[in-house]
């Protein structure tokens, strides 16, 4: 089955005090172009994500968004900086004694002062986090593949219908082509009689002109090539897989033979 380059997928994994979410969005593009956005400090995730994507996506402009929510984690610690606290308290005392400004600092206000508290989180195990992100990515890719395969099937159906129309037109052209030469010979003879009026016309000249015209309008080779292209395209659609680049080339050949 062929796949469209357009698709969307989302996957989520929860555990170890965090929720990992991966979203994939892909649109048409000539080549595989991947943009990965991860949280700050998680650049190590980009290479394994790209490697996994290339197992499923051959072409397309693909955007991947990774979100890691650690709000549920219990590995957070807060430390009081006593030197900073004393410095703030000394300033508050000076303001009260020298300038008469009331010292109304509360514990809640003190904790909001810059650098009084230092919040630290235990660093996540990179290997464990990578496994979780790739698991969420697999889930997202499953949804992406389902969507792209459905659209690919519809596109293939449309292409098959167009191929049938092209094949019908090729058959009609093959039948019509020999008649063109005879019609041209008749028109040429009538035109020459009209120009020369009653003068005699050299039949050999008529045959020569008709032969030249027949050579110019001969489409046997183009018909053979078009039928070959039709058969190849049908085979490509039936076999599935990554056929985009082959399809690009073959459609150009269709256009070349049709214009010729």
C-alpha positions as CSV (number, residue, x, y, z in Angstrom):
1,X,0.0,0.0,0.0
2,X,1.3,3.5,-0.9
3,X,1.3,6.2,1.7
4,X,0.7,9.9,1.4
5,X,3.3,12.4,2.7
6,X,0.6,14.1,4.7
7,X,-0.2,12.8,8.1
8,X,-0.6,13.4,11.9
9,X,0.1,11.3,14.9
10,X,0.2,11.7,18.7
11,X,1.6,9.5,21.4
12,X,1.8,9.8,25.2
13,X,3.6,7.9,27.9
14,X,3.3,8.4,31.6
15,X,5.6,7.2,34.3
16,X,8.5,8.0,36.6
17,X,6.8,11.2,37.7
18,X,6.5,12.7,34.2
19,X,4.3,12.7,31.1
20,X,6.0,12.4,27.7
21,X,4.1,13.6,24.7
22,X,5.2,13.4,21.0
23,X,3.3,14.9,18.1
24,X,4.2,14.3,14.4
25,X,3.0,16.5,11.5
26,X,4.0,15.9,7.9
27,X,3.3,17.6,4.6
28,X,4.4,17.2,1.0
29,X,8.1,17.8,0.3
30,X,10.5,16.6,-2.4
31,X,12.9,15.1,0.2
32,X,12.9,14.0,3.8
33,X,13.2,17.2,5.8
34,X,12.9,16.8,9.6
35,X,12.5,19.4,12.3
36,X,12.6,18.2,15.9
37,X,11.7,20.4,18.9
38,X,12.6,19.1,22.3
39,X,12.6,20.8,25.8
40,X,15.7,22.7,26.8
41,X,18.6,20.4,27.7
42,X,17.1,17.4,25.8
43,X,19.0,17.8,22.5
44,X,20.3,14.2,23.0
45,X,16.9,13.0,21.9
46,X,17.1,14.4,18.4
47,X,19.3,11.8,16.8
48,X,17.4,8.7,18.0
49,X,14.1,10.4,17.0
50,X,15.4,11.1,13.5
51,X,16.6,7.6,13.1
52,X,13.2,6.2,14.1
53,X,11.4,8.5,11.8
54,X,13.5,7.5,8.8
55,X,12.3,3.9,9.3
56,X,8.7,5.0,8.6
57,X,9.0,8.2,6.5
58,X,10.9,8.4,3.2
59,X,9.8,11.9,2.0
60,X,8.0,14.9,3.4
61,X,8.4,18.0,5.6
62,X,8.1,16.5,9.0
63,X,7.8,18.4,12.3
64,X,8.1,16.6,15.6
65,X,7.2,18.2,18.9
66,X,8.3,16.6,22.2
67,X,6.8,17.8,25.5
68,X,8.0,16.5,28.9
69,X,5.9,17.4,31.9
70,X,7.7,16.8,35.2
71,X,5.2,18.6,37.5
72,X,4.3,15.3,39.1
73,X,7.9,14.5,39.9
74,X,8.8,14.1,43.6
75,X,12.6,14.6,43.0
76,X,12.4,18.3,43.6
77,X,14.4,19.9,46.5
78,X,14.4,23.5,47.8
79,X,17.5,24.9,49.6
80,X,17.6,28.2,51.6
81,X,20.5,30.6,51.0
82,X,21.1,32.0,54.4
83,X,23.6,34.6,53.2
84,X,21.1,36.0,50.8
85,X,18.4,36.0,53.4
86,X,20.6,37.9,55.9
87,X,21.5,40.4,53.2
88,X,17.8,41.1,52.5
89,X,17.0,41.3,56.2
90,X,19.9,43.8,56.8
91,X,18.6,46.0,54.0
92,X,15.1,45.9,55.4
93,X,16.5,46.9,58.9
94,X,18.4,49.8,57.3
95,X,15.3,51.0,55.5
96,X,13.3,51.0,58.8
97,X,16.0,52.6,60.9
98,X,17.3,55.2,58.5
99,X,14.3,56.0,56.3
100,X,11.4,55.0,58.5
101,X,10.1,52.5,56.1
102,X,8.2,49.7,57.9
103,X,9.8,46.3,57.9
104,X,6.7,44.2,56.9
105,X,8.4,41.3,55.3
106,X,6.6,38.0,55.7
107,X,7.9,34.5,55.2
108,X,5.9,34.2,52.0
109,X,7.4,37.5,50.7
110,X,10.9,36.5,51.7
111,X,10.6,33.2,49.8
112,X,9.7,35.1,46.6
113,X,12.8,37.2,46.8
114,X,15.4,36.4,44.1
115,X,18.0,33.8,45.0
116,X,16.7,33.2,48.5
117,X,15.5,29.7,47.6
118,X,17.3,27.4,45.1
119,X,15.0,24.9,43.4
120,X,16.7,21.8,42.0
121,X,15.4,18.8,40.2
122,X,17.2,15.5,40.0
123,X,18.6,15.0,36.5
124,X,16.6,12.5,34.5
125,X,18.4,9.3,33.4
126,X,19.0,10.0,29.7
127,X,18.7,6.4,28.6
128,X,15.4,5.9,30.5
129,X,14.0,9.2,29.1
130,X,15.1,8.2,25.6
131,X,13.2,4.9,25.9
132,X,10.1,6.7,27.0
133,X,10.3,9.3,24.2
134,X,10.8,6.6,21.6
135,X,7.8,4.6,23.0
136,X,5.6,7.7,22.7
137,X,7.1,8.3,19.2
138,X,6.1,4.7,18.2
139,X,2.5,5.4,19.3
140,X,2.5,8.7,17.3
141,X,3.9,6.9,14.2
142,X,1.1,4.3,14.5
143,X,-1.5,7.1,14.2
144,X,0.5,8.9,11.5
145,X,0.9,5.7,9.4
146,X,-2.9,5.0,9.6
147,X,-3.7,8.5,8.4
148,X,-1.1,8.5,5.6
149,X,-2.1,5.0,4.4
150,X,-5.8,6.0,4.2
151,X,-5.0,9.1,2.2
152,X,-2.5,7.1,0.0
153,X,-5.3,4.6,-0.8
154,X,-7.6,7.4,-1.9
155,X,-4.8,8.9,-4.1
156,X,-4.1,5.5,-5.6
157,X,-7.7,5.0,-6.4
158,X,-7.8,8.4,-8.2
159,X,-4.7,7.7,-10.2
160,X,-6.1,4.3,-11.3
161,X,-9.2,6.1,-12.6
162,X,-7.0,8.6,-14.5
163,X,-4.9,5.7,-15.9
164,X,-8.1,4.1,-17.3
165,X,-9.0,7.4,-19.0
166,X,-5.5,7.7,-20.5
167,X,-5.6,4.1,-21.7
168,X,-9.0,4.7,-23.4
169,X,-7.7,7.9,-25.1
170,X,-4.6,6.0,-26.3
171,X,-6.8,3.3,-27.9
172,X,-8.9,6.0,-29.6
173,X,-5.8,7.7,-30.9
174,X,-4.5,4.4,-32.3
175,X,-7.7,3.9,-34.2
176,X,-7.9,7.5,-35.4
177,X,-4.3,7.9,-36.4
178,X,-4.4,6.1,-39.8
179,X,-7.5,8.0,-40.9
180,X,-5.7,11.3,-40.4
181,X,-3.3,10.6,-43.2
182,X,-6.1,9.7,-45.6
183,X,-8.1,12.8,-44.6
184,X,-5.0,14.9,-45.2
185,X,-4.5,13.5,-48.6
186,X,-8.1,14.2,-49.6
187,X,-7.9,17.8,-48.3
188,X,-4.6,18.4,-50.0
189,X,-5.9,17.1,-53.3
190,X,-9.0,19.2,-53.0
191,X,-6.9,22.3,-52.1
192,X,-4.6,21.8,-55.1
193,X,-7.6,21.3,-57.5
194,X,-9.0,24.6,-56.1
195,X,-5.8,26.4,-56.7
196,X,-5.0,24.9,-60.1
197,X,-8.7,24.9,-61.1
198,X,-9.0,22.6,-64.0
199,X,-5.3,21.9,-64.5
200,X,-4.2,18.3,-64.1
201,X,-2.7,17.3,-60.8
202,X,0.3,15.0,-60.5
203,X,-0.9,12.0,-58.4
204,X,2.7,11.3,-57.4
205,X,3.1,14.7,-55.8
206,X,-0.1,14.0,-53.8
207,X,1.4,10.7,-52.6
208,X,4.7,12.3,-51.8
209,X,3.1,15.0,-49.7
210,X,0.9,12.5,-47.9
211,X,3.9,10.3,-47.2
212,X,5.7,13.3,-45.6
213,X,2.7,14.1,-43.5
214,X,2.3,10.5,-42.5
215,X,5.8,10.4,-41.2
216,X,5.3,13.7,-39.2
217,X,2.1,12.5,-37.6
218,X,3.2,8.9,-36.9
219,X,2.4,8.1,-33.2
220,X,3.1,4.4,-33.1
221,X,6.2,4.8,-30.9
222,X,4.5,7.2,-28.6
223,X,1.5,4.9,-28.2
224,X,3.8,2.0,-27.3
225,X,5.6,4.1,-24.8
226,X,2.4,5.4,-23.2
227,X,1.1,1.9,-22.8
228,X,4.4,0.8,-21.3
229,X,4.2,3.7,-18.8
230,X,0.6,2.9,-17.9
231,X,1.6,-0.7,-17.2
232,X,4.6,0.4,-15.1
233,X,2.5,2.9,-13.1
234,X,-0.1,0.3,-12.3
235,X,2.5,-2.1,-11.2
236,X,4.1,0.5,-8.9
237,X,0.7,1.4,-7.3
238,X,-0.1,-2.3,-6.7
239,X,3.3,-3.1,-5.2
240,X,3.2,-0.1,-2.9
241,X,6.2,1.2,-0.9
242,X,8.1,4.4,-1.5
243,X,7.3,5.2,-5.1
244,X,7.1,9.0,-5.0
245,X,10.4,9.7,-6.9
246,X,9.7,7.0,-9.5
247,X,6.2,8.4,-9.9
248,X,7.6,11.9,-10.5
249,X,9.9,10.6,-13.2
250,X,7.2,8.5,-14.9
251,X,4.6,11.4,-14.9
252,X,7.2,13.5,-16.7
253,X,7.5,10.8,-19.3
254,X,3.7,10.7,-19.7
255,X,3.8,14.4,-20.4
256,X,6.6,14.1,-22.9
257,X,4.9,11.4,-24.9
258,X,1.5,13.1,-24.8
259,X,3.0,16.4,-26.0
260,X,5.0,14.6,-28.8
